[in-house]
Amino acid sequence: MQFNTTYLADLAKYGITASHVERAGCYAFDLAAWRLRVHIRNDKGDLWTKASNYHSYTPHLNAAYRADLMQKAAKWAQWLDARFVTYDVTSQLAQQ
């Protein structure tokens, strides 16, 4: 996971420093999830654009990343559907 130093000011509110970010292990993934959550919660646009803001706000870079993200999500959904039974809990049948 990549992490831009521009986010360090926001992380400082939580006591997180550059030395924390550069540590080996899963910490970078936790921070990436935090960044993605912030984009999804606060940015404008559809979900895919918000998630793609993790990569870039620049329109042509965002669009390229968005297309790639959507393609990978579709493959992931197919993989999950082939291996796991899922239920639509919002359907009428599930509510009975």
TORPALO-572545 format. One record per residue: y, z, x of N, C-alpha, C, CB in turn. Coordinates in steps of 0.2 Angstrom, whole numbers, plus 5000, padded with zeros to 4 digits. Glycine has a CB too. Layout:
BEGIN
YZXYZXYZXYZX...
END
This chain:
BEGIN
499450005004500050005000500650005004500050064995501149965002501749965006502250015003502049895007502650045007503150085004503850075008502950165005504350065004505050055006505450115007505450005002505750125013506150185014506650195009506450185021506850145005507450155001507250204995507650094997506550224994506350264990506350334992505650244987506450344999506450415001506950464998506550415009507550434996508050484993507750504987508650444992507450464983507150494976506550544978506850434972506150524983505650574984505850634987505150534989506450634990506650704993506750754988507350684997506950734982506950774976506350824975507150744969505850794977505150824976504850854983504650774973505350854988505150884994504750834999504750944993504650774997504250725000504750695006503950674996504450695012504850665017504450605020504950715023504850565025504550515028503850525032504950475033503850585034503150605038502650615033503250675042502750635027502250645022501950575020502550675015502450525019502250455017501850425022502950415016501950435028501650395034500950425035502050395040500750485032500050515033499550465031500050575030498950475034498350435033498050465026497850435038497650425023497350445017497650415010497450525016497550445005497650414998498350424996497250444993498750465000499450474998499850414996499850515004499750365000500150304999499950274992499950245004499350284990499150254983499450304978498350264982499550364979499850404974500550394973499850484976500950374979501650354979501750284975501950354986501250244977501250174973501250184966500750124976500750224964500650244956501350274954500050284955501650314957502250344955502750294954502550394960502850244959503350194959503250144953503350154965502550124952502450084946502550114940501650064947502450184939502650224933503350214932502350294934503750224937504550224936504750154934504850244943504450104937504650034935504450024927504249984939503850044925503650034919504050074914502850054918504150134916504550174911505350154911504550244914505650134916506350124916506650054916506650154922506250004918506449934919506449904912506049894924506849844912506849804906506349744907507549774905506149724901505749664901505049684898505649634908504549634898503849654896503549684901503549584894502949714900502549754904502349724911501849774901502249654911502049624917502649614921501749554915503249604919503849594923503949664926504449574919503949714922504049784924503549804930503949834919502949784929502449804934502549754940501749784932502849694939502949654945503649674949503049584943504049714946504649744949504449784955505049774944503749804955503549844961503549804967502749864959503449734966503449694972504149674973503049634970504549644968505249624969505549614962505149554973506249624963506649604957506949534957507249654957506849504963507049434964506649394959507049414971507049354955506649314949506049274952507149274946506149234957505649184959505049224962505849134963505249274966504649314969504349364963504949364974504749384959504449424953503949384949504949454949504149324948503749274943503149254947504149214942503149244953502549234957502049294957502649204964502349344958501849404958501649424951502349464961502049414946501849424939501249374938502449404935501249314939500749264938500049284942500949194940500149314948499549334952499249394948499749344959499749444947499549504944499149494937500149554942499449444933499049434926498349404927499549384922498349354932497649324934497149374936497749274939497349424941496949474943496749524937497249514949497249534933497049584927496549554923497749594924496649484922496149454917495449454920496349374916495349444927494749444930494449514930494849424938494849564931494649634930494449654923495249684932494749624918494549634911493849604910495049614906493749544913493149514912492549554915493149444915492749584921492249624925492049684921492449634932492549714918492449774914492049764908493149814913492249714904491949694898491149674899492249634895491049644905490349624907489849694908490249584912490149744910489849804912489849864908490049824919490349864904490449924900490649914893491049964903490349954888490449944881491149984880489949974877491649944876492249974875492349964867492849934878492750014865492850014857493650014856492550084854493849974851494549974849494650034845494749904846494950084847495050144843495650134838495250204848495950084838496450074833496250024827497050034836495650004828495349964822495150004816494749924825495049974811494850004805494150034805494949964799493749994808493050014809492950084813492649964812493350084818493350144823493550204820493750134829494050204814494350254811493850284806494950234808493350254804492850274799492350324802492450224796
END
